[in-house]
Structure formats: structure tokens, C-alpha cells
Amino acid sequence: MPRGIDPTHDPRLSSWVPSANQPSADFPIQNLPYGVFSTGGGGPRVGVAIGDRVLDLHGLAEDGPLADVGEAVSRACRAPFLNDVMALGPESWGRLRRRLSALLSDGSDPSLVERRLVPLADVALHLPARIGDYTDFYASIYHATNVGRLFRPESPLLPNYKWVPIGYHGRASSVLVGGEPVRRPLGQRRPPDAEVPVFGASRMLDYEVELGAFVGPGNELGVPVPAGEAEEHLFGVCLLNDWSARDIQAWEYQPLGPFLAKSFATTVSPWIVTMDALAPFRGPTFAREAADPAPLPHLGDGVDPLRGGIDVVLEAYLHTQKMRVQGLDPVRLSRVRTLDLYWTLSQLIAHHTSNGCNLRPGDLMGSGTVSGPSRDSLGSLLEITRRGQEPLDLPSGETRVFLEDGDEVILRGYCEREGFRRIGLGACRGRVLASVSLRRGSRASHRAGDPTTP
Ligand code: MN
């Protein structure tokens, strides 16, 4: 079941870290998201973001203020990645959250933790976990319908969609943390009307706005997780950009699904907002049409119809090289809501494990591109430009159908609800670099508009 609301969510709670109390702050004391950071010279450490600071949990565990949350929790906080914290489970997560909330609240003694606060501006952020496996789903019925319509106008949605959560096994080795550049992939594509494919730089590079989720304790091989218990295996969520090369994808995807069109890069945001922090922002599961099938028992039993969904607003912004030179702000391309997903995260966990497949602490799952019913709630350029047929005008005077070298995609996310403090997921950035050359001394195939070309 979804976690409950407790005093750590009280909107009146404030912190003695002043930047955490600004109304627009992503990381107020009600949030307390986890990440992994390092400072000059030091190795990676687990931390919690508060305002414009990072609280060094490794240092705090050494100093003693975490002693009363238990030795296992304290030890997990001293690892150089979050997998051990993720493995602890909801009871320990709740205890650690309440302790951190108390330590950072107005009225508590700052001297206990002040020396373990580091300005966010002074740290490098790393992947939050050692990701053993990464699975990406296709949980937005609006996205599935929009994409299906481009290829099969008469029957956009395949007959399995409302029965079975569709997914594919992604590539964990190429998951990047926000801020790392993304190299345009080379690949095989078949130009329109051509008989044979060519090999070269992708010309249809796209972003996908997704909600990522990190797995908690996980399950033993052969033992499925019931849908009603799936929340216990969810540690928290992040922003996820599933970079996609649409031309490579169109040529390679049948019959086994995406492969090299997506395995070259996936970017996640550095901060993980816990399921505990999301408690005030739960909402109903997708309202299925009367004619839609009810979920089969392994996807329906124990799912809370009123709080099974999560209400996160996700936004995608584009900042081109020319916009940066002209001093223009990034332009928003997408604004979507995760309450529009057809399947909940619990249903995705239950389905993933329903055949006995084991999930492990630190495994990453993507919701799939989140799109909504309206024209301004489309989570990819594929949908916005209708596969390149309707170019997008930018404030710099440029147009785009897909991403060009030098373009930066910035995802942002936040939760807002009357009576509660707004919390944010921070940002997830990635700038596109030109392809590497195919051979030393020879350029990758030329693309129109390449800013590195004189
Ligand atoms: Mn995807």
C-alpha cells in the first residue's frame, strides 16, 4: 500500500537551512531526496539534498547522530552508492527520514550536523546507484496511441495494450547521470524510398520524458511480488530521459523491439525523491473506459484505486547552441502528468516479477514516455513534430524536427497539491555531442545544421 502522510509532510515545517524555506525550492525539508556526491579529492558519498546544500550522510553516520536509527541503516549510509540504503526496506527508510527531518528542522540544534553540509555548487553528482538492470516500459496509453497512429492510422493501439504492460530490457551500462554529454549514435537506417540501408550518424535523435523508479529490496528468483506489496519494493523516483534514435529504431525494431536505437544513452537525474516524500501526491489509478478490460488479478489485486497513481508534473526544455549565444532562456516543449499513465509503478513491478524474474536493489525502471491527451502534453519530438512532418519554431529563429548537435535537453519535475509543500525532482540535463568519426581521419556522415561544421 502507498505510504501514509505523517508529521514529516507538515507544510508548516521549516528548516534552519534558509534556502530550503523558499517557496520555489525543489528540496524543502518535506522532500529530503537521496543522491551520491563527491567533493574535490574525496570519493563518492551518500547525501541528502536540503535547499542549496547536501547533507553528507556518510559523515553524519560517523559523527553519531544516526546511531538511534540502527546499525544497518548507519552502515548503509557509509557506502559509496545507494544500493545498500535501497535494500533496507520501508520501515528503515521511514526511520531515517524522520531522523533527518528532526535534525534539519527549525528548533533542533544545527551544531550536530552543520559541519556535514556542503554547498550543492561545490559538489560533483554521480549515478545514485550501481544499476544492475534497467527496464523501460510503455505505460502511457496516449503515447502508445500517438506513436501507433503515425505507423498504423486505422488501428493505433495494438490489441495487447490494455491487458499487459509492454516493456523491453534496456541497457544499464550506458545510463548516465544528468550533466553528462550524450554522443549522437551511429547506426543503420533505411532512408525513405531507399532499397538498402546506410550506416552513419542518426538524423532523428529524440528525447523521451519519463519517470524513473529505483527498486528497493527486490524479490527472490522465482517468487513474484503481488501488486498489493509492490510499493514495499519501490525506493523512489527520478527524472529519466530515454534518448532515442528514431531512424535506427524504425529499421531495427521488428520483430524483437528496440535495441541500438536506445542502448547508446539514458540519462537520469541525480536526486531520488522517495516514495515517502511522495505520500501527499498520490492520486487515482487511470480511469479506464467502460469497454476496457479490468486488469487481470496479478495486476489488479491489492492496487489502491484512489492512491495507486503518483501525481508528478514533468517538463522538457530545449536550449540550443544559438539560444545560449543569444542569451535566450530554454524553451518548454513538453508538460505532462504521471497521473495520465495507464499502468501504475506497482503494476509495472508486479508484472515484471510475475514470471518469477528477480528485481534487485538499485535496479532502474522507466515508465515509458509520458504523454497526455492534449497537444501541449506530448513527451517526445516524434509526437510533437509528427515524425518530422511539422517543424517546431524556436525563439532563436531556428526550427527543429529532431535534436541537433549542441542542443541541450533539460527535464524538470515537481509535485504540487493544495495544503502541502511543493517538492521538486530537480533537473536532468544532457547536451548532444556530434558523432565520433567512423574511422580516424574521416568524418561521420554529415548532417544538415551541424553547428560544428563551418
Ligand atoms: Mn522509453
Residues whose N, C-alpha, C, O or C-beta is under 5 A from the ligand:
A	BS01	MN	D136 F137 E208 D242 G368 T369
